[in-house]
Amino acid sequence: MEGGPDERDPEAGYAHYALQKLRIRPREFFEMDRKEKAFVIASIGIRVKKEDREARRVNRKRR
């Protein structure tokens, strides 16, 4: 997931992630003001990095 949930259309990718993982409906996401949306996107980035690190850690243990 390097670069965010969807590099082709980043905003739609973040909206998708927000829906699936955070239960934020797309309409709510797209209606957010710039600062609120930027905060959510930054938070998603932090969460994705944490999930990726955890997945790598689990995969290393399996070997």
DRENVEXVO-543531 format. One record per residue: residue number from 0; x, y, z of N, C-alpha, C, O in turn. Coordinates in steps of 0.05 Angstrom, whole numbers, plus 32768, in hexadecimal, padded with zeros to 4 digits. Last residue first. Layout:
N
r i NUM; nxx X; nyy Y; nzz Z; caxx X; cayy Y; cazz Z; cxx X; cyy Y; czz Z; oxx X; oyy Y; ozz Z
...
***
This chain:
63
r i 62; nxx 80A9; nyy 7E9D; nzz 80BB; caxx 80BF; cayy 7E91; cazz 80AC; cxx 80D0; cyy 7E7F; czz 80BD; oxx 80E3; oyy 7E74; ozz 80B3
r i 61; nxx 8086; nyy 7EB7; nzz 80DC; caxx 807D; cayy 7E9E; cazz 80CF; cxx 8094; cyy 7E90; czz 80C1; oxx 8092; oyy 7E78; ozz 80BB
r i 60; nxx 809F; nyy 7EE6; nzz 80EB; caxx 809C; cayy 7ED1; cazz 80FF; cxx 8095; cyy 7EB6; czz 80F2; oxx 809C; oyy 7EA1; ozz 80FC
r i 59; nxx 809A; nyy 7F04; nzz 80BC; caxx 80B4; cayy 7EFC; cazz 80C4; cxx 80B3; cyy 7EE5; czz 80D9; oxx 80C3; oyy 7ED3; ozz 80D8
r i 58; nxx 8062; nyy 7F0D; nzz 80BD; caxx 806E; cayy 7EFD; cazz 80A7; cxx 808A; cyy 7EF3; czz 80AF; oxx 8091; oyy 7EDD; ozz 80A8
r i 57; nxx 805E; nyy 7F30; nzz 80E9; caxx 8051; cayy 7F16; cazz 80EA; cxx 805D; cyy 7F03; czz 80D5; oxx 8062; oyy 7EEB; ozz 80DA
r i 56; nxx 807B; nyy 7F5B; nzz 80D4; caxx 8084; cayy 7F4E; cazz 80ED; cxx 8078; cyy 7F32; czz 80EF; oxx 8086; oyy 7F1F; ozz 80F5
r i 55; nxx 805C; nyy 7F6A; nzz 80A9; caxx 8077; cayy 7F61; cazz 80A4; cxx 8081; cyy 7F52; czz 80BD; oxx 808F; oyy 7F3E; ozz 80BA
r i 54; nxx 802D; nyy 7F79; nzz 80C5; caxx 802C; cayy 7F63; cazz 80B2; cxx 8048; cyy 7F58; czz 80AC; oxx 804C; oyy 7F40; ozz 80AB
r i 53; nxx 8041; nyy 7FA6; nzz 80E2; caxx 8037; cayy 7F8E; cazz 80F0; cxx 8036; cyy 7F76; czz 80DD; oxx 803D; oyy 7F60; ozz 80E6
r i 52; nxx 804D; nyy 7FC9; nzz 80B7; caxx 8062; cayy 7FBF; cazz 80C9; cxx 805A; cyy 7FA6; czz 80D8; oxx 806A; oyy 7F93; ozz 80DA
r i 51; nxx 8019; nyy 7FD0; nzz 80A3; caxx 802E; cayy 7FC4; cazz 8092; cxx 8045; cyy 7FB9; czz 80A3; oxx 804F; oyy 7FA3; ozz 809E
r i 50; nxx 8000; nyy 7FE9; nzz 80CE; caxx 7FF6; cayy 7FCF; cazz 80C5; cxx 800B; cyy 7FC1; czz 80B4; oxx 800E; oyy 7FA9; ozz 80B6
r i 49; nxx 801E; nyy 8019; nzz 80CF; caxx 801E; cayy 8007; cazz 80E6; cxx 8015; cyy 7FEB; czz 80DE; oxx 8021; oyy 7FD7; ozz 80E7
r i 48; nxx 8011; nyy 802E; nzz 809D; caxx 802D; cayy 8028; cazz 80A4; cxx 802E; cyy 8014; czz 80BB; oxx 803E; oyy 8001; ozz 80BA
r i 47; nxx 7FDA; nyy 8035; nzz 80A5; caxx 7FE3; cayy 8023; cazz 8090; cxx 8000; cyy 801B; czz 8096; oxx 8007; oyy 8004; ozz 8093
r i 46; nxx 7FDA; nyy 805C; nzz 80CF; caxx 7FCE; cayy 8041; cazz 80D3; cxx 7FD8; cyy 802D; czz 80BF; oxx 7FDE; oyy 8016; ozz 80C6
r i 45; nxx 7FF1; nyy 8088; nzz 80B4; caxx 7FFD; cayy 807D; cazz 80CC; cxx 7FF3; cyy 8060; czz 80D1; oxx 8003; oyy 804E; ozz 80D7
r i 44; nxx 7FCA; nyy 808F; nzz 808C; caxx 7FE6; cayy 808A; cazz 8085; cxx 7FF5; cyy 807D; czz 809C; oxx 8004; oyy 806A; ozz 8099
r i 43; nxx 7F9E; nyy 809D; nzz 80AA; caxx 7F9D; cayy 8084; cazz 809A; cxx 7FBA; cyy 807C; czz 8093; oxx 7FC1; oyy 8065; ozz 8095
r i 42; nxx 7FAF; nyy 80CE; nzz 80BD; caxx 7FAA; cayy 80B8; cazz 80D0; cxx 7FA9; cyy 809D; czz 80C2; oxx 7FB3; oyy 8089; ozz 80CC
r i 41; nxx 7FB1; nyy 80EB; nzz 808E; caxx 7FC9; cayy 80E7; cazz 809D; cxx 7FC6; cyy 80D0; czz 80B0; oxx 7FD8; oyy 80BF; ozz 80B4
r i 40; nxx 7F7A; nyy 80EA; nzz 8082; caxx 7F8D; cayy 80DE; cazz 806F; cxx 7FA7; cyy 80D8; czz 807E; oxx 7FB3; oyy 80C3; ozz 807A
r i 39; nxx 7F65; nyy 8107; nzz 80AD; caxx 7F5D; cayy 80EB; cazz 80A9; cxx 7F71; cyy 80DD; czz 8097; oxx 7F78; oyy 80C6; ozz 809D
r i 38; nxx 7F7F; nyy 8138; nzz 80A4; caxx 7F83; cayy 812A; cazz 80BD; cxx 7F7C; cyy 810C; czz 80BA; oxx 7F8C; oyy 80FB; ozz 80C2
r i 37; nxx 7F68; nyy 8146; nzz 8072; caxx 7F85; cayy 8142; cazz 8075; cxx 7F8C; cyy 8133; czz 808E; oxx 7F9E; oyy 8122; ozz 808E
r i 36; nxx 7F33; nyy 814C; nzz 8082; caxx 7F3A; cayy 8137; cazz 806F; cxx 7F58; cyy 8131; czz 8071; oxx 7F60; oyy 811A; ozz 8070
r i 35; nxx 7F39; nyy 817A; nzz 80A3; caxx 7F2F; cayy 8161; cazz 80AE; cxx 7F36; cyy 8149; czz 809C; oxx 7F3F; oyy 8134; ozz 80A6
r i 34; nxx 7F4C; nyy 819F; nzz 807D; caxx 7F5C; cayy 8198; cazz 8095; cxx 7F53; cyy 817E; czz 80A1; oxx 7F63; oyy 816D; ozz 80A9
r i 33; nxx 7F22; nyy 81A2; nzz 8055; caxx 7F3E; cayy 819A; cazz 804F; cxx 7F4E; cyy 8191; czz 8067; oxx 7F5C; oyy 817D; ozz 8065
r i 32; nxx 7EE5; nyy 8184; nzz 806E; caxx 7EF5; cayy 819B; cazz 8065; cxx 7F12; cyy 8192; czz 8062; oxx 7F19; oyy 817C; ozz 806A
r i 31; nxx 7EBF; nyy 814E; nzz 8053; caxx 7ED1; cayy 8159; cazz 8067; cxx 7EDF; cyy 8171; czz 805C; oxx 7EE5; oyy 8173; ozz 8044
r i 30; nxx 7EA4; nyy 8135; nzz 802A; caxx 7E99; cayy 814F; cazz 8034; cxx 7EAB; cyy 815B; czz 804A; oxx 7EA5; oyy 8172; ozz 8052
r i 29; nxx 7EBE; nyy 8105; nzz 8022; caxx 7EC1; cayy 8119; cazz 800D; cxx 7EB6; cyy 8135; czz 8016; oxx 7EBD; oyy 8149; ozz 800B
r i 28; nxx 7EAE; nyy 80EA; nzz 8052; caxx 7ECA; cayy 80EF; cazz 804C; cxx 7ECD; cyy 8106; czz 8038; oxx 7EDD; oyy 8118; ozz 803D
r i 27; nxx 7E77; nyy 80E6; nzz 804C; caxx 7E82; cayy 80F5; cazz 8063; cxx 7E9F; cyy 80FC; czz 805D; oxx 7EA8; oyy 8113; ozz 8063
r i 26; nxx 7E75; nyy 80C7; nzz 801E; caxx 7E69; cayy 80E2; cazz 801E; cxx 7E75; cyy 80F3; czz 8034; oxx 7E7C; oyy 810A; ozz 8031
r i 25; nxx 7E8C; nyy 8096; nzz 8030; caxx 7E9A; cayy 80A7; cazz 801C; cxx 7E8F; cyy 80C4; czz 801B; oxx 7E9F; oyy 80D7; ozz 8019
r i 24; nxx 7E8B; nyy 808E; nzz 8078; caxx 7E7E; cayy 808B; cazz 805E; cxx 7E8B; cyy 809E; czz 804A; oxx 7E94; oyy 80B4; ozz 8051
r i 23; nxx 7EB6; nyy 806D; nzz 80A0; caxx 7EAF; cayy 8088; cazz 8097; cxx 7EA4; cyy 8086; czz 807B; oxx 7EB2; oyy 807D; ozz 8069
r i 22; nxx 7ECB; nyy 803F; nzz 80B6; caxx 7EAE; cayy 8042; cazz 80B4; cxx 7EA5; cyy 805F; czz 80AF; oxx 7E91; oyy 8067; ozz 80B9
r i 21; nxx 7F00; nyy 8032; nzz 80B4; caxx 7EF8; cayy 8046; cazz 80C8; cxx 7EDA; cyy 804B; czz 80C8; oxx 7ED0; oyy 8059; ozz 80D9
r i 20; nxx 7F07; nyy 800B; nzz 808C; caxx 7F14; cayy 8008; cazz 80A6; cxx 7F09; cyy 801A; czz 80BC; oxx 7F09; oyy 8013; ozz 80D3
r i 19; nxx 7EE5; nyy 8019; nzz 8060; caxx 7EE9; cayy 7FFD; cazz 8068; cxx 7EF4; cyy 7FFA; czz 8084; oxx 7EEB; oyy 7FE9; ozz 8093
r i 18; nxx 7EE5; nyy 8052; nzz 805E; caxx 7ECC; cayy 8043; cazz 805F; cxx 7ED1; cyy 8027; czz 806B; oxx 7EC4; oyy 801F; ozz 807E
r i 17; nxx 7F1B; nyy 805D; nzz 805A; caxx 7F0C; cayy 8069; cazz 8070; cxx 7EF1; cyy 805A; czz 8073; oxx 7EE9; oyy 8055; ozz 808A
r i 16; nxx 7F27; nyy 8043; nzz 802A; caxx 7F33; cayy 8039; cazz 8043; cxx 7F23; cyy 8044; czz 805B; oxx 7F1E; oyy 8035; ozz 806D
r i 15; nxx 7F0A; nyy 8064; nzz 8007; caxx 7F04; cayy 8047; cazz 8009; cxx 7F0F; cyy 803C; czz 8023; oxx 7F01; oyy 802D; ozz 8031
r i 14; nxx 7F23; nyy 8095; nzz 800F; caxx 7F07; cayy 8092; cazz 8015; cxx 7EFF; cyy 8075; czz 8019; oxx 7EF0; oyy 806E; ozz 802B
r i 13; nxx 7F56; nyy 8088; nzz 7FFB; caxx 7F53; cayy 808E; cazz 8017; cxx 7F36; cyy 808C; czz 8020; oxx 7F30; oyy 8083; ozz 8036
r i 12; nxx 7F47; nyy 8081; nzz 7FC5; caxx 7F53; cayy 806B; cazz 7FD4; cxx 7F51; cyy 806F; czz 7FF2; oxx 7F4B; oyy 805D; ozz 8001
r i 11; nxx 7F35; nyy 80B3; nzz 7FB8; caxx 7F22; cayy 809D; cazz 7FB8; cxx 7F2D; cyy 8085; czz 7FC7; oxx 7F1E; oyy 8078; ozz 7FD5
r i 10; nxx 7F67; nyy 80CD; nzz 7FBC; caxx 7F51; cayy 80D5; cazz 7FCD; cxx 7F3B; cyy 80BF; czz 7FCE; oxx 7F31; oyy 80BA; ozz 7FE4
r i 9; nxx 7F89; nyy 80B2; nzz 7F95; caxx 7F8E; cayy 80B2; cazz 7FB2; cxx 7F76; cyy 80B9; czz 7FC3; oxx 7F71; oyy 80AC; ozz 7FD7
r i 8; nxx 7F85; nyy 808E; nzz 7F64; caxx 7F73; cayy 80A3; cazz 7F6C; cxx 7F74; cyy 80A4; czz 7F8B; oxx 7F64; oyy 8099; ozz 7F99
r i 7; nxx 7FB4; nyy 806F; nzz 7F61; caxx 7FA7; cayy 8079; cazz 7F48; cxx 7F94; cyy 8090; czz 7F4E; oxx 7F94; oyy 80A4; ozz 7F3F
r i 6; nxx 7FC3; nyy 805D; nzz 7F93; caxx 7FD3; cayy 8071; cazz 7F87; cxx 7FC7; cyy 807D; czz 7F6D; oxx 7FCE; oyy 8093; ozz 7F65
r i 5; nxx 7FA2; nyy 8050; nzz 7FCB; caxx 7F9E; cayy 804C; cazz 7FAE; cxx 7FAD; cyy 8063; czz 7FA0; oxx 7FA4; oyy 807A; ozz 7FA0
r i 4; nxx 7FB6; nyy 8055; nzz 8001; caxx 7FA5; cayy 803F; cazz 7FF9; cxx 7FA1; cyy 803B; czz 7FDB; oxx 7F9F; oyy 8024; ozz 7FD2
r i 3; nxx 7FFC; nyy 8069; nzz 7FFD; caxx 7FE0; cayy 806C; cazz 8004; cxx 7FCF; cyy 8055; czz 7FFA; oxx 7FD9; oyy 8044; ozz 7FEB
r i 2; nxx 8030; nyy 805D; nzz 7FF3; caxx 8025; cayy 8076; cazz 7FE8; cxx 8008; cyy 807A; czz 7FEE; oxx 7FFD; oyy 808E; ozz 7FE6
r i 1; nxx 8028; nyy 8017; nzz 7FF4; caxx 803A; cayy 802E; cazz 7FF4; cxx 802E; cyy 8046; czz 7FE7; oxx 8022; oyy 8044; ozz 7FD1
r i 0; nxx 8010; nyy 7FE8; nzz 8000; caxx 8000; cayy 8000; cazz 8000; cxx 8011; cyy 8019; czz 8000; oxx 8009; oyy 802E; ozz 800B
***
